[in-house]
Amino acid sequence: MRQLLPLADPYGRVATDLRVSLTDRCNLRCTYCMPPEGLPWLPTPDVLTDDEVVRLLRIAVERLGVTEVRFTGGEPLLRRGLVSIVKATAALEPRPDISLTTNGIGLERVAAPLAAAGLDRVNVSLDSLDKDTFRTLAHRDRLDDVLLGLTAARVAGLEPVKINAVLLRDVNDHDAVPLLRFAVDNGYELRFIEQMPLDAHHAWKRTAMITAEEILERLSAAFTLTPDVVERGSAPAETWLVDGGPAKVGVIGSVTRNFCGACDRTRLTADGQIRNCLFAREESDLRAALRGGADDDELAERWRAAMWAKKPGHGIDDPSFLQPERPMSAIGG
């Protein structure tokens, strides 16, 4: 019987939620993430193979107590082995909850196979329902593909289907109400996320960010929002009932209403680095140890050591805060 020693940190938090980036590549160029010309992608040999990903997932679940796995990118649907990785994850014991964050392009084709493989839920990024605004934000004319992907996810039973939206001042901040109306009318759960300092060109400014408070003010002008009585726990989103429910809307105030004190996340990048915080500037290399012949015990211990170095919070409000070198697309959402 393998001994289970959890991923604890010095502040009493235990990581049970694993975010796995399967690629840094993406087929959109969202302005809050990367420049229009894109970024230099990771060399293929640096990216973990499917078998390496599954091995680290097994260690996380069996030895470290991970109960939730979310696949991210870049755009995870660009990973050719995604369906087989999901299937292998669903076969782990105890079986973790398995979800996916995607921009929705290509989801129409693979939603059913992913559901059959064991995927439980999906989050789809959608920042505007207006084609021109979508193109301005993403530098691609793919809104119709995203909407088809949302429908396919719902038909495949990947519910609740959640939508993630980021509002940028003077770009799509007028879309808050239309996005929520669309979500309510179609049975999706909308989550607004404060723009975070994770853009590749380091142009983020707190003064330009649409805050959680502003988002709620805009929504309250068109809807009656009632605080959700369900215990939030370690969930990043504060949720409200929309017009008495059952529809809900969430706001993730990563900057102004941070939830660091209840954080239960650990992150694995596409090139095999452990990150104990989304905003960490240090990483712990598992790939070199894995490819150097380390056994499961050593890999698990390296992972625990990485989490023991976790700080009490992301420190964005600290004058000494420095944005991570890697952008969101390379870290994983």
C-alpha positions in Angstrom: 0.0 0.0 0.0 1.5 3.3 -1.1 1.8 6.0 1.6 -0.2 9.1 0.7 1.5 12.3 1.9 -0.4 15.4 0.7 1.0 18.5 -0.9 1.0 20.7 2.1 2.5 24.2 2.4 3.8 26.1 5.5 0.5 27.9 5.9 -1.7 24.9 6.4 -3.0 24.8 2.9 -3.2 21.4 1.0 -3.1 21.3 -2.7 -5.7 18.8 -4.1 -6.5 20.7 -7.4 -3.9 20.1 -10.2 -3.8 22.3 -13.3 -2.0 20.6 -16.2 -0.9 22.6 -19.2 -0.7 20.3 -22.2 0.8 22.9 -24.6 1.8 26.5 -24.8 0.4 26.8 -28.3 -2.8 28.6 -29.1 -4.9 29.3 -32.2 -6.1 32.7 -30.8 -4.1 35.8 -29.9 -6.1 37.3 -27.1 -4.7 40.8 -26.3 -4.5 40.1 -22.5 -2.4 37.0 -23.2 -0.1 37.3 -26.2 0.9 39.7 -29.0 -0.8 39.4 -32.4 2.3 37.8 -33.9 2.3 35.1 -31.3 5.2 33.8 -29.2 8.1 31.4 -29.6 6.6 28.0 -28.8 8.3 25.4 -26.7 10.6 23.0 -28.7 8.8 19.7 -29.1 11.5 17.7 -27.2 11.0 20.0 -24.2 7.3 19.1 -23.9 6.2 16.2 -21.8 5.1 13.1 -23.8 1.7 11.7 -23.2 3.2 8.8 -21.2 5.1 11.3 -19.0 2.0 13.4 -18.4 0.0 10.3 -17.3 2.8 9.1 -15.1 3.0 12.4 -13.2 -0.8 12.4 -13.0 -0.8 9.0 -11.4 1.8 10.1 -8.9 -0.3 13.2 -8.1 -3.5 11.2 -7.5 -2.1 8.0 -5.9 0.7 9.5 -3.7 -0.1 13.2 -3.3 -3.9 13.2 -2.8 -4.9 15.2 -5.8 -8.6 14.9 -6.4 -9.2 17.3 -9.2 -7.4 17.6 -12.5 -8.0 20.4 -15.0 -6.3 20.4 -18.4 -5.3 23.8 -19.8 -2.9 25.3 -22.3 -2.2 27.4 -24.3 -5.1 25.6 -26.1 -5.4 22.0 -24.9 -7.5 20.9 -27.9 -4.3 21.3 -29.9 -2.8 18.4 -28.0 -3.2 15.4 -30.3 -3.2 12.9 -27.4 -5.8 14.8 -25.4 -8.5 12.2 -25.6 -6.1 9.3 -24.6 -4.7 11.4 -21.7 -8.2 12.1 -20.4 -9.1 8.4 -20.7 -5.9 7.4 -18.8 -6.7 10.0 -16.1 -10.3 8.6 -15.7 -8.8 5.2 -15.1 -6.8 6.3 -12.1 -7.8 5.2 -8.6 -9.3 7.0 -6.8 -10.8 8.6 -9.9 -10.2 12.4 -9.9 -12.7 15.0 -11.1 -11.6 15.9 -14.7 -12.2 19.2 -16.4 -10.9 21.2 -19.3 -10.4 24.9 -20.0 -10.5 25.7 -23.7 -11.2 28.5 -26.2 -13.8 26.2 -27.8 -12.3 26.1 -31.3 -12.5 22.5 -32.3 -14.7 21.5 -29.4 -17.6 20.8 -31.7 -15.6 17.9 -33.1 -14.2 16.4 -29.9 -16.8 17.1 -27.2 -18.4 13.7 -27.6 -15.1 11.7 -27.7 -13.9 13.6 -24.6 -17.1 12.9 -22.7 -16.8 9.2 -23.6 -13.2 9.2 -22.4 -14.2 10.5 -19.0 -14.1 14.3 -19.1 -16.6 15.6 -16.6 -16.8 19.4 -17.3 -15.6 22.1 -19.6 -14.9 25.9 -19.3 -15.0 27.8 -22.5 -13.4 31.3 -22.8 -15.7 33.8 -24.5 -15.1 37.5 -24.1 -17.7 38.9 -26.5 -20.7 37.9 -28.6 -20.0 40.7 -31.2 -17.9 39.5 -34.1 -16.0 42.7 -34.5 -15.2 42.9 -30.8 -14.2 39.3 -30.8 -11.9 39.8 -33.7 -10.3 42.9 -32.0 -9.7 40.9 -28.9 -8.5 37.6 -30.3 -7.1 38.7 -33.7 -9.0 35.8 -35.3 -12.5 35.6 -36.8 -13.6 32.5 -34.9 -16.6 33.5 -32.8 -18.9 31.0 -34.7 -16.6 28.1 -33.9 -16.6 29.0 -30.2 -20.4 29.1 -30.1 -20.6 25.7 -31.9 -18.2 24.3 -29.4 -20.4 25.5 -26.5 -23.4 23.8 -28.0 -21.5 20.6 -28.6 -20.3 20.5 -25.0 -23.8 20.9 -23.7 -25.1 18.1 -26.0 -22.3 15.8 -24.9 -23.3 16.3 -21.3 -20.1 18.2 -20.2 -22.2 20.1 -17.7 -22.3 22.5 -16.1 -20.8 24.2 -19.2 -19.1 27.3 -17.9 -18.0 30.4 -19.8 -14.9 32.4 -18.7 -14.9 36.1 -19.7 -12.3 38.8 -19.2 -13.4 42.4 -19.6 -11.0 45.1 -20.9 -11.7 48.7 -20.4 -13.0 50.5 -23.6 -12.7 47.2 -25.5 -15.4 44.8 -24.4 -16.5 46.2 -21.0 -19.9 46.9 -22.6 -20.4 43.2 -23.1 -21.0 42.3 -19.5 -24.8 42.3 -19.6 -25.1 40.7 -23.1 -22.8 37.9 -22.0 -24.8 37.2 -18.9 -28.1 37.3 -20.8 -26.7 34.8 -23.3 -25.5 32.5 -20.6 -28.8 32.6 -18.7 -30.8 32.0 -21.9 -28.7 29.0 -22.9 -28.2 27.4 -19.6 -24.4 28.2 -19.2 -22.7 29.4 -16.1 -20.8 32.6 -16.6 -17.6 33.5 -14.8 -16.0 37.0 -15.1 -12.3 37.0 -14.3 -10.4 40.1 -13.5 -7.6 40.8 -15.9 -4.3 39.6 -14.3 -0.7 40.6 -14.8 0.1 37.6 -16.9 0.3 39.1 -20.4 3.4 38.4 -22.5 4.2 42.0 -23.2 3.9 43.0 -19.5 1.5 45.9 -20.3 -0.9 45.2 -17.5 -1.8 48.1 -15.3 -4.0 47.9 -12.3 -5.6 51.3 -13.0 -6.8 50.1 -16.3 -8.3 46.8 -15.0 -12.1 46.3 -14.8 -12.5 45.3 -11.1 -14.9 42.8 -9.6 -16.8 45.7 -8.1 -17.2 47.4 -11.4 -18.4 44.1 -13.0 -21.0 43.7 -10.3 -22.2 47.3 -10.8 -22.7 46.8 -14.5 -24.6 43.5 -14.0 -26.7 44.9 -11.3 -28.0 47.6 -13.6 -29.8 44.9 -15.6 -30.2 41.9 -13.2 -31.1 41.4 -9.6 -28.1 39.7 -8.0 -28.4 37.8 -4.7 -25.4 36.4 -2.9 -25.3 32.6 -3.3 -25.6 30.9 0.1 -23.6 27.8 -1.0 -20.3 27.6 0.8 -17.5 28.9 -1.4 -14.7 26.8 0.1 -11.6 27.0 -2.0 -13.5 27.9 -5.2 -12.0 31.0 -6.9 -15.4 32.5 -7.9 -17.8 34.4 -5.7 -21.2 33.5 -7.0 -24.6 35.3 -7.1 -28.1 34.1 -8.1 -29.4 35.9 -11.1 -33.0 37.2 -10.8 -33.6 34.8 -8.0 -32.0 31.8 -9.6 -31.5 29.0 -10.5 -29.1 30.8 -12.9 -25.8 31.9 -11.3 -23.0 34.2 -12.2 -19.5 34.2 -10.7 -16.8 36.8 -10.4 -13.2 35.8 -9.9 -11.5 38.8 -8.3 -8.0 37.4 -8.5 -6.5 40.8 -7.9 -8.9 42.8 -5.8 -10.6 39.9 -3.9 -7.8 37.4 -3.8 -8.5 33.9 -2.4 -4.9 33.0 -1.6 -5.7 32.0 1.9 -7.8 29.1 0.7 -5.7 28.2 -2.4 -5.6 24.4 -3.0 -3.9 24.4 -6.4 -0.7 23.0 -7.8 0.4 23.5 -11.4 2.3 21.4 -14.0 3.5 23.2 -17.1 3.7 21.6 -20.5 7.5 21.2 -20.1 7.3 19.5 -16.8 7.8 22.4 -14.3 5.9 22.5 -11.0 4.5 25.9 -10.1 3.2 26.4 -6.6 1.4 29.7 -7.5 0.1 31.2 -10.7 2.2 34.2 -10.0 5.4 32.4 -8.9 8.7 33.5 -10.4 10.3 30.2 -9.5 9.6 26.7 -10.8 10.7 23.2 -9.8 11.9 20.9 -12.6 10.3 17.5 -12.6 11.1 16.7 -16.3 14.8 16.5 -15.8 14.4 14.1 -12.8 11.7 12.1 -14.6 13.9 11.7 -17.7 17.0 11.1 -15.6 15.5 7.9 -14.1 14.0 9.1 -10.9 11.5 6.7 -9.3 7.9 7.7 -8.3 9.0 8.2 -4.7 11.6 10.8 -5.7 9.3 12.6 -8.0 6.6 12.8 -5.3 9.1 14.2 -2.8 10.3 16.8 -5.3 6.7 17.8 -5.8 6.1 18.1 -2.1 9.3 20.2 -1.7 8.0 22.6 -4.4 4.8 23.1 -2.6 6.5 23.7 0.8 8.1 26.8 -0.8 4.8 28.4 -1.5 4.3 31.9 -0.3 1.2 33.1 1.7 -0.2 35.1 -1.3 0.5 36.3 -4.8 1.8 39.7 -3.6 0.3 41.8 -6.4 -0.3 44.6 -3.9 3.3 44.6 -2.7 5.4 47.4 -4.2 8.1 44.8 -4.9 5.8 42.5 -7.0 7.3 41.4 -10.3 5.2 39.8 -13.0 6.2 36.2 -13.8 8.5 35.8 -16.8 6.2 33.3 -18.4 2.8 34.5 -19.7 -0.5 32.8 -19.0 -0.3 30.8 -22.2 3.0 29.1 -21.1 1.9 28.7 -17.4 -1.6 27.2 -17.9 -4.8 28.6 -16.7 
